[in-house]
Amino acid sequence: MEELKQQLKEIIVRDLKLQDVKPADINDDAPLFEEGMGLDSLDAVEMVVLIQKHFGVQIEDMDEGKEAFRSINALAQFIMQRRAGK
């Protein structure tokens, strides 16, 4: 799980081109959007594509996305559950 969380942080920083942010700066429980990292709706669309590309996991709708993108911990848990077929 720790390796997956690290990988997610690296993908977010690199692929969303977050300047002045290092993967180590991202708290596992911090919100990814709004008051947390400050990502916006365009970032959310891009993240859906990145999750599909890197992990083969589909985020079906906005409600599922809101839950999955709550934090790095939530996203890692979502990916693990989807990979396990739940």
Secondary structure in CASP SS format (residue, H / E / C, confidence):
PFRMAT SS
TARGET T0000
AUTHOR 0000-0000-0000
METHOD secondary structure of the structure
MODEL  1
M C 1.00
E H 1.00
E H 1.00
L H 1.00
K H 1.00
Q H 1.00
Q H 1.00
L H 1.00
K H 1.00
E H 1.00
I H 1.00
I H 1.00
V H 1.00
R H 1.00
D H 1.00
L C 1.00
K C 1.00
L C 1.00
Q C 1.00
D C 1.00
V C 1.00
K C 1.00
P H 1.00
A H 1.00
D H 1.00
I C 1.00
N C 1.00
D C 1.00
D C 1.00
A C 1.00
P C 1.00
L C 1.00
F E 1.00
E C 1.00
E C 1.00
G C 1.00
M C 1.00
G C 1.00
L E 1.00
D C 1.00
S H 1.00
L H 1.00
D H 1.00
A H 1.00
V H 1.00
E H 1.00
M H 1.00
V H 1.00
V H 1.00
L H 1.00
I H 1.00
Q H 1.00
K H 1.00
H H 1.00
F H 1.00
G C 1.00
V C 1.00
Q C 1.00
I C 1.00
E C 1.00
D C 1.00
M H 1.00
D H 1.00
E H 1.00
G H 1.00
K H 1.00
E H 1.00
A H 1.00
F C 1.00
R C 1.00
S C 1.00
I H 1.00
N H 1.00
A H 1.00
L H 1.00
A H 1.00
Q H 1.00
F H 1.00
I H 1.00
M H 1.00
Q H 1.00
R H 1.00
R H 1.00
A C 1.00
G C 1.00
K C 1.00
END
